[in-house]
Amino acid sequence: MLINSNNNNFNFNKYHRHSLRIKKYNYSLPGAYFITICTYRKENMLGYITDGKIKLNVLGKITEREWLKTFQIRENIQSDKYIVMPNHFHGIIVLTDNRKGVLQYAPTNKFRSPSQTIGSIVRGFKSAVTREIKRLDYPFLYSVWQRNYYEHIIRNERELNRIREYIQNNPLRWQYDRENLEGKPDEIEEKFWKGFT
């Protein structure tokens, strides 16, 4: 047990944030990465699902616009499938080797600047969305995103296609989505995510 500056008991183990990243992995390596970013407290603030389709509100449209801008301002990345959902975002980011312009599924061990990592790309995207949404001066909005994000290194074409299909069908399967606080994951949802743990 640690003591904070106010002399209150602080349980470090209870509140310590554990990294979701693979230790000692270089997230600037060329390759394809599947990311999921959730809204703060998984609140449905980006839109709603109707008839199996996402209807983006103003905040969701800002999210989509900033995602597309991300790929206009960075030379070393390409966008693949993505979807803005009511309370989360899924996307595939492809880091390229600019000299070759070739997608590699199994990344090489070449070093790049920290500003070219998946983490910096996601951080920049989240910051841009938050900045644009805060300009709207929503009085109820405390925070837009949860503090972290989920990422998976895509290993091969089969896995890439499976993730693309999941992203495409995400609105149709909203009632089973594990990020939907009112949903109940079914066997298909559980099987998809089990492959990444």
C-alpha positions as CSV (number, residue, x, y, z in Angstrom):
1,M,0.0,0.0,0.0
2,L,1.3,3.4,-1.0
3,I,0.5,6.8,0.7
4,N,-0.2,9.8,-1.6
5,S,0.6,13.4,-0.7
6,N,-2.7,13.9,1.1
7,N,-1.8,11.1,3.5
8,N,-4.7,8.9,2.2
9,N,-4.2,5.2,1.6
10,F,-3.7,4.5,-2.1
11,N,-3.8,1.0,-3.4
12,F,-1.3,1.0,-6.2
13,N,-2.2,-2.5,-7.5
14,K,-5.9,-1.5,-7.8
15,Y,-5.4,1.7,-9.7
16,H,-2.2,1.0,-11.7
17,R,-2.8,1.0,-15.4
18,H,-1.3,-2.0,-17.1
19,S,0.0,-1.5,-20.6
20,L,-1.9,-3.3,-23.4
21,R,1.2,-3.1,-25.7
22,I,3.5,-6.0,-26.3
23,K,6.7,-5.4,-24.3
24,K,9.8,-4.5,-26.4
25,Y,7.8,-4.5,-29.7
26,N,8.6,-1.7,-32.0
27,Y,5.2,-0.2,-33.1
28,S,6.8,1.9,-35.8
29,L,7.5,-1.2,-38.0
30,P,5.8,-1.5,-41.4
31,G,2.7,-3.7,-41.2
32,A,-1.0,-3.7,-40.7
33,Y,-2.5,-2.9,-37.3
34,F,-6.2,-3.3,-36.1
35,I,-7.1,-0.7,-33.5
36,T,-10.2,-0.1,-31.3
37,I,-10.8,3.1,-29.5
38,C,-13.7,3.5,-27.0
39,T,-15.5,6.6,-26.0
40,Y,-15.3,7.8,-22.4
41,R,-17.3,5.3,-20.2
42,K,-18.4,3.7,-23.5
43,E,-21.1,6.3,-23.8
44,N,-23.0,6.3,-27.1
45,M,-21.9,9.8,-28.1
46,L,-20.9,9.3,-31.8
47,G,-24.3,8.2,-33.3
48,Y,-26.8,5.4,-33.2
49,I,-27.6,2.1,-35.0
50,T,-30.9,1.8,-37.0
51,D,-31.8,-1.0,-39.3
52,G,-28.2,-2.4,-39.0
53,K,-26.6,0.8,-40.1
54,I,-24.7,3.5,-38.2
55,K,-26.2,7.0,-38.3
56,L,-23.4,9.4,-37.2
57,N,-24.3,12.5,-35.3
58,V,-22.1,15.6,-35.4
59,L,-19.5,14.0,-33.0
60,G,-19.4,10.9,-35.1
61,K,-18.9,12.9,-38.3
62,I,-16.0,14.8,-36.7
63,T,-14.5,11.4,-35.7
64,E,-14.7,10.1,-39.3
65,R,-13.4,13.4,-40.8
66,E,-10.4,13.4,-38.5
67,W,-9.7,9.8,-39.2
68,L,-9.5,10.5,-42.9
69,K,-7.3,13.6,-42.3
70,T,-4.9,11.4,-40.4
71,F,-3.9,9.7,-43.6
72,Q,-3.6,13.0,-45.5
73,I,-1.0,14.5,-43.1
74,R,1.2,11.4,-42.7
75,E,3.1,9.9,-45.6
76,N,3.9,6.6,-44.0
77,I,0.4,5.3,-43.4
78,Q,-2.6,4.0,-45.3
79,S,-6.1,3.5,-44.2
80,D,-7.9,0.3,-44.8
81,K,-11.4,-0.6,-43.4
82,Y,-12.8,1.5,-40.6
83,I,-16.1,2.1,-38.8
84,V,-17.3,4.7,-36.4
85,M,-19.8,3.0,-34.0
86,P,-22.0,4.7,-31.3
87,N,-19.4,4.3,-28.6
88,H,-16.2,3.1,-30.3
89,F,-14.1,3.2,-33.4
90,H,-12.5,0.3,-35.3
91,G,-9.8,0.9,-37.9
92,I,-7.0,-0.8,-39.8
93,I,-3.8,1.2,-40.1
94,V,-1.1,0.1,-42.5
95,L,2.3,1.5,-41.8
96,T,4.3,1.4,-45.0
97,D,8.0,1.4,-45.8
98,N,8.0,4.6,-47.9
99,R,11.0,3.6,-49.9
100,K,9.3,0.4,-51.1
101,G,5.6,1.1,-50.7
102,V,5.0,-2.5,-49.7
103,L,2.7,-3.8,-47.0
104,Q,4.4,-6.4,-44.8
105,Y,2.3,-8.5,-42.5
106,A,5.2,-9.7,-40.3
107,P,7.0,-6.5,-39.5
108,T,10.8,-6.1,-39.9
109,N,13.1,-4.8,-37.2
110,K,13.9,-1.4,-38.8
111,F,13.8,1.5,-36.3
112,R,11.6,4.6,-36.9
113,S,11.1,7.8,-35.0
114,P,8.7,7.6,-32.0
115,S,6.4,10.1,-33.9
116,Q,5.8,7.4,-36.5
117,T,4.5,4.8,-34.1
118,I,1.0,3.4,-33.9
119,G,0.8,5.0,-30.5
120,S,1.6,8.5,-31.8
121,I,-0.8,8.1,-34.7
122,V,-3.7,7.1,-32.4
123,R,-2.7,9.8,-29.9
124,G,-2.8,12.4,-32.7
125,F,-6.2,11.2,-34.0
126,K,-7.7,11.2,-30.5
127,S,-6.4,14.7,-29.8
128,A,-7.7,16.1,-33.1
129,V,-11.2,14.6,-32.5
130,T,-11.2,15.9,-29.0
131,R,-10.0,19.4,-30.0
132,E,-12.7,19.7,-32.8
133,I,-15.5,18.4,-30.5
134,K,-14.5,20.8,-27.7
135,R,-14.8,23.7,-30.2
136,L,-18.5,22.9,-30.3
137,D,-18.6,23.8,-26.6
138,Y,-20.8,20.9,-25.4
139,P,-21.4,21.6,-21.8
140,F,-22.1,18.0,-20.8
141,L,-19.0,16.6,-22.4
142,Y,-16.3,15.8,-19.8
143,S,-14.1,13.6,-22.0
144,V,-14.4,12.0,-25.4
145,W,-12.1,9.0,-25.3
146,Q,-11.1,6.4,-22.8
147,R,-7.4,6.7,-21.8
148,N,-6.1,3.7,-23.8
149,Y,-6.9,1.8,-26.9
150,Y,-6.7,-1.7,-28.1
151,E,-4.4,-2.8,-30.9
152,H,-3.6,-6.0,-32.7
153,I,-0.7,-6.7,-35.1
154,I,-2.2,-8.3,-38.2
155,R,-0.1,-11.3,-39.1
156,N,-1.4,-12.5,-42.5
157,E,-4.0,-12.0,-45.3
158,R,-6.5,-14.4,-43.8
159,E,-6.5,-12.5,-40.5
160,L,-6.7,-9.2,-42.4
161,N,-9.8,-10.4,-44.3
162,R,-11.4,-11.7,-41.1
163,I,-10.9,-8.3,-39.4
164,R,-12.2,-6.4,-42.5
165,E,-15.4,-8.6,-42.4
166,Y,-15.8,-7.9,-38.7
167,I,-15.5,-4.1,-39.2
168,Q,-18.0,-4.2,-42.1
169,N,-20.5,-6.2,-40.2
170,N,-20.1,-4.4,-36.9
171,P,-23.3,-2.2,-37.3
172,L,-25.4,-5.3,-38.3
173,R,-24.2,-7.1,-35.2
174,W,-24.5,-4.2,-32.7
175,Q,-26.7,-6.2,-30.3
176,Y,-23.8,-8.7,-29.9
177,D,-20.9,-6.2,-29.8
178,R,-18.8,-6.5,-26.7
179,E,-18.4,-2.7,-26.6
180,N,-22.2,-2.2,-26.5
181,L,-23.1,-1.9,-22.8
182,E,-26.7,-3.0,-23.6
183,G,-25.6,-5.9,-25.9
184,K,-24.8,-9.5,-25.2
185,P,-21.8,-11.0,-27.0
186,D,-22.7,-14.2,-28.9
187,E,-20.5,-17.1,-29.9
188,I,-19.4,-15.4,-33.1
189,E,-18.3,-12.2,-31.2
190,E,-16.5,-14.2,-28.5
191,K,-14.7,-16.3,-31.1
192,F,-13.5,-13.3,-33.0
193,W,-12.0,-11.6,-30.0
194,K,-10.6,-14.8,-28.5
195,G,-8.3,-15.1,-31.5
196,F,-6.5,-12.0,-30.3
197,T,-5.8,-12.8,-26.7
